[in-house]
Amino acid sequence: MGPVDLFQTPLSLNEARAVVRQFVSYYNNERLRSAIGYITPSDKLLGKADAIFAERQRKMRQARDNRARYWSEESLNVENISVTDSNGLFV
């Protein structure tokens, strides 16, 4: 049996079982849970939490470093920036 429309009333016991099975699969394998750090229950049970959190930290560090590098004086080259007033005239 393929994907089941979760908003359609099941018309048989087999359809009801398929709906429940699909929902439980979604809930355990796809839905991120805030109580366990925005990971899935499956990832937590399989011991993947530490690796996921470490990867998040690595990406956050990289984003901070990239942002700092972008906004550093060397990359902005402030000597070439022109400043204008509200009329568009250089000041």
N, C-alpha and C positions, 0 to 999 in steps of 0.2 A: 504494500500500500504506500502511495506517495505522500507528499505533504498534505496535511489536513488543515482546513480552514478553521482556526480556533474560535471564530465568531459564529460559526454555523452550528446549530444544535445537532448533535450526533443522533442518527436515526436507528442505530443498532448498538449492541454491546461492543462489538468489534470496533466500530467507529469511535465510541466513547473511550475505549482502551487506547486507540491510536492518538486521540486528542491528548489524553493524560500523558502518554509516553512522550509525545512531541514536546509538551509543555515542560515536563521534568527534564528532558534533554536540554532544552533552551535554558532553563533555570540553573542547571548545574554546569553547563559547558559554555554558555555565551554571556549570560547576564552578569555584569560586574557588581560586586557587593561592597558597599561602603564600609560595612562593619569589619571586613577582613582586608581593607586596604585597596579597594577597587580592583580586585582580581576575581576570577571565577572560583566557585567552590571546588571544582575539579582540580584547578591549578594548586589550590591550597592543599588538598588531600594528596596530590601527587608530589608534593614537596618542591614545587616550582616557585613558591612565593619569594624566597631569598634571591633567586636569580632574576626574577621580574623586578623586584625592588632595586637591586644593584644596577640593572640596565636602565631603569628610570633615573637613578642618581647620576649615572654616567652621561645620559642625554641632557640632564639639567645642567651639569657642569659644563658640557660642551656648548650648550646654548648660552650660558653666562659668559664663557670665554669668548665666544663669537660676538656677543653683544658688546663686551668690553673692548674688543679689538676694533669693532666697527666705529664705536664712539670715541676712540682714542684720538688725540690731536694729530697723530701722523696720518691717519686715514681720512680725516676731515679736511686737511689742508686749508686751514682757516684763512690764509693769506689771499686765496682766490675767491672768497665769498664776498659778493656785493650786497650792501644793505640799502634798501629803499624805504622811503616814507610811505604814508597811505596814498599819496598821489602817484607813486611809482618813480619818484625822483631819487637819484642817488644821494645819500647823505654821507 
